[in-house]
Amino acid sequence: MENIIAKNLKSRHYNNIFTDVWDYYGYRAVYKPSCLRNPETEGAWLIDWIEPREWTDQTLVVLHCQDFLTQDDSGEWLELTAIEQHYGDRAGQVVVITWNMDLHLEYSGPCHVVYFPGHTYDLINKWHRAEYQGWQTKFHNTKRPNNWQCLNGTARHHRRLVWNWIHQLPNGHASLGFDHPLVKDTYEQWTDSSRIHDQDNFFTLEWLYKSTQINVVTETQYRETQGIITEKTYFAFAGCQVPIIIGHKNIVQQCRDLGFDMFDDIIDNSYDSVENANRWIRALNDNRSRLLEGIDTQALMPRLIYNQEHLMNGLQTVLLGAFLIRVREVVDSLAK
């Protein structure tokens, strides 16, 4: 059944996927795309609600949370709590599409949490457009004078810690928000232009990605038990680089689960399961020799190309397949 649904949904925009999939199981989805909006001050996202004209046993409210969810110090996911409270007795008929991977494994409330990274799915679709054809081979070069790069946009706490440690190492490039920009194509230039999107920013920085062996990725979320995997990580795969990913606990394992080679024979990834206080420093200290000495890009290029190819031609199938399996779990739960 899932294979038939996947075949019919694969070419569609994720907004259509999020609604049409329920038709196959006889449900009527009332859908709110991109329901998160910025609060006036710091804190949890505000939510744009949607209400069915009437509730029946076959009604589902589907909310697409297009960005990361907020977890407080007690472990509570604030947006999910708000959704539960808003829909009350009908919260069991609410499906929440999240960017946070594996969140359903720890959430025990009445809503149905389903992972699907719409941003990633859309980014890959854009890279397949005609104007970008042929870009992949540009990154198959093996002569890379820079051992490492570490680009930090918004200066989050874990990124400041990483920047303070790494920026003095030789043979690399590090940046930190507006305070410590790159030598060119700075974060400020990117954020000041409404015309530059993520896929264009990657090509703007082609000079750096294709000249660098290791990408120390400081992901958006760090302390959260389930975070997001963003374009920051996928840019490393696209640029045929070996990644050291510093993000939420077990993010490296999640990348393996998505089908990527995480170079465990090259990089010491044991830091991935370390608690928050020490994970970032273990990632750097345990791999200090690699950052200083570099890697053999020529020998690793077949594996680097594999990751790039999987990103472009395999990941969407993996994401859609996992989504449909989770949808079926939700359907089975609703039927009980």
Buried (B, 14 or more C-beta within 10 A) or exposed (E): EBEEBBEEBEEEEBBEBBBBBBEBBEBEBBBBBEBBEEEEEEEBBBBEEEEBEEBEEEBBBBBBBBBBBBBEEEEEBBBBBBBBEBBEEBBEBBBBBBBBBBBBEEBEBBBBBBBBBBBBBBBBBEBEEEEBEEBBEEBEEEEBEBBBBBBBBEBBEBBBBBBEBBBEBEBBBBBBBEEBBBEEBBBEBBBEEEEBBBBBBBBBBBEBBBBBBBBBBBBBBBBBBBBBBBBBBBBBBBBBBBBBBBBBBBBBBBBBEBBBBBBEEBBBBEBBEBEEEEBBBBBBEBBEEBBEEBBEBEEBBEBBBBBBEBBBEBBBEBBBEBBBEBBBEBBEEBEE
